[in-house]
Amino acid sequence: MFERASDRIDVPSVRRAGWLAMWAVIGFIGLTIVVETRSLAARDLAITINIQVLAGTGWDAIGGLAALLFSSEGSFILAGAIALALWRRGAGWWVLVPFGFVLLYPVELGMKLCIDQPTVPAPLQREISYPLFQLTLRGSFPSGHALRTGYLCTLVGVLVAPYLGRLASPAVVFVGVLIGVMGFTRIYLGYHWTSDVIAGLLLGWALALPLAIAAGSAVYDSSVVRRDDAEVC
């Protein structure tokens, strides 16, 4: 007989993830306070200007791809693919976890309306083809693309790592590099300040870590149970 997914959760791992998520939230709150005081404005501007030396390279193409991939529309497609993979492994209600980034939409929209962080000036923005829906608000903090990048990449890394054996560590490093590159493209394109991107990643990690580990442990144990049942039969 199959156990309920809720009975297969690795509670200690979820607790550790919860602590990491708590520190991510604390970091996000601290960064929000600093941004609201405009203490990082000069540094954000300097970073954005200095990055312009990369203009005209392949970063335009990478940035355009990242913008589409982790747009709201693209993120729903990615989440659907992850949910399908979870469903095929008997994840039950955990198939909803990939769509968890939706829970952070009110936070993102509310802060963009309230936090004193003007958008990057148009002369510093790169022009790329972006045919999808865009919602322009008065502020840019935090980055929604970075939020969804942090959430979905963390989710994939945690879910896939248990099945890779010795390749688990390199895979985690690869996911970390991917998150960094995707976040960097938002700064390079001039769509967000560095502080916006860091805040978005912190938010995404804070929600993804406990959910991903809970779902991952449930799915992994489900696979073990099904394999044991097959061997018994």
N, C-alpha and C positions, 0 to 999 in steps of 0.2 A: 504494500500500500504506500501511496505517496503521502509525505508529510505536507502540512501547510507551509507555504513560503515563509510565513511569519515565525514558524518554529525552526527554520533552518538558518536564521540570521546569526552571523558571527558577532555576538554582542560586544566582546572586548575590542574588536577591530572597529566597530561602529563608534564605540566610545572614544577611541583614539582619534578617529576621523572627526568626531564632534569637537574634540579639543583643538585640533588644527583649524577646523572651521571657525571656532570661537576666536582664535588669534587672527584669522583672516578678517573677521567682522570688526575686531578691535582696530586692526590696521586700516580698514576702510573708514571707520568712524574718525580715526585720527587724521587720515588724509583729507577727509571731507572738511574737518575743522580748519586745517591749514589752507586748503583751497579757498574756503569762504573768506579767509582773512587776506586773500590775494598775495600771500607770501611767496607762492611758487610761480607767479605770473611771469616774472622776468626770466626765470630759468626755463620754463616751458617754451617761451618765445625763442630763447637762444638755441635750445635743442632743435626746434622746428626749422629755424633758419639754417643751422649748420648741416642738417640732414639734406638740404637742397643740393648739396654737392653731388648727391647720387642721382639727381634728375637726369632722365634720358637713358637710364640703364634698364635692365629687365625688371626693375622694381615696379614699374608701371603695370606690367602684365601680371606680376605676382599680386600686387595690390588690388587690381581689378578682379582677379579670380577670388581672392579672399573676401572682397566686398560682396560678391555674389554668393559665395559658399556659406558665409555666416550672416547673410541678411536674414530678416525674419522669415521670408519665404524659403530660402535655402536651408535654414536651420530646422524648419518644420519637416522638410524632405529628409534631412539627415536624421532627425529624431525618429521619423517614421521607419527608416531603414534599421536603426538600432532597435526600435521596439519590435520590429518583425523578427530580428535575430533573437531577441529575448523570448518572444512568444514561442518560437520554434524549440526553445530549450525549456519550455514549461515554466516560465517566470510568473504566470498568473497576473495579479494586479501590478507587479513590478514593471510591466511593459509600459506603464504610464510615466516612469521615471525619466526617460529621455525628453519628455515634454515639460520637465520641471522648470526650465528657464522661463516659462510663461509667468510663473509666480513672481518673478523679479521685474516684470514690466511696470507695475504700478510704482515700484521704487525708482526705477530708471526715469520714468516720465515725471514723477513728482520732483525728483532732484534736479532734473533739467529745467524745471519751471521755477525752482526756488533757490538753487545755489548760484552764487554770483561768479559764473565762469562763462564769459562770452565765447562764441565760436571762433575758430581760427579765421583771420582775415582772408578774403578771397584771393588776394595776390599770392598767398602762400599755399593755396590749394592746387593740387594737380587735377587736370581734366581727364577723366576716364569715362568710358561708356558704362552707364548704369541705368538699365531700362526698368528697374523695379521701383516700387512705391517708396517715396521719401517723405518723412514727416519732419519739418523744420521747426525747431523750438528755440526759445530765447537763449538757452544755455547748452553746453556740450558735455557736462559732467553728470554721470559717468558715460563711458562709451558702451553702447548697446552691442556693437559687433564684438568688442573685447569680452564683454560679459558672456555672450553666447559661445565665443571661442573657448574661453576658460571652462565653461560648463560642459560643453559637448566633448571637447578633447580630453578633459579629466575623466569624464564618464567612460569614454572608449578605452582609455589607458587602464583604468581600474578593472573594467570588465574583461579585457583581453589578456592582461598580464598573467593571471593564474594558469592559462593554457599554454604559455610559451616556454616554461621551464627555464633553462639558462638564458634564454633570450628576453626574459621579463625585464631585467634591468636596462639593457639597451633600448628596449621598446619604450620604457618609461622616459628615458633620456630623449628619445626621438620625439615623443609627445610633448615634452617640455620645450624642446627646440622649436617644434611646430607652433606651439602657443606663442613663443617669443617672436617668431617671424610674422605670424598673423597679426599680433599686436603692433609690431613695428610698422607694418604697412599702413595702419591707421594714422600713425604719426607722419610717415613719409608722404602720404597722400594729402596731408594737411586737413584731414577731416576731424582730427581730435588732437588735443594736447597730450603730452606724456602722462600727466596726472590723471587725465580722463581714462586712458588705457589701463593704467595700473589699478585704478579704482574698479573698472569693469572686470578685470581679471580676478581681483580679490572677491568681488561679489559672486562671480561664477564659481570660483573654487569653494567658497564658503557653503554654497548650497549643494554643489556636486559631490564633494568628498563624502559626507555621511550617507547620502542617497545612493551613490555609486557603490560604496563598499557594502551597504546593506543589500542592495539588489544583486551585486556580484556574488556575495557569499551564499545568498539564497539560490541563485541560478547554478552556481558551481556544485553545491550540495545536492541540488535536484538532479544534476547530471550523474553524480556518483550514485544516488539512490536508484535511478533508472538503470544504470549499468549493473548494479548489484542484483536488481530484480531480474534483469535479463539473464545473468549468470545462473541464478537460482532456477529459473525456468528451463 
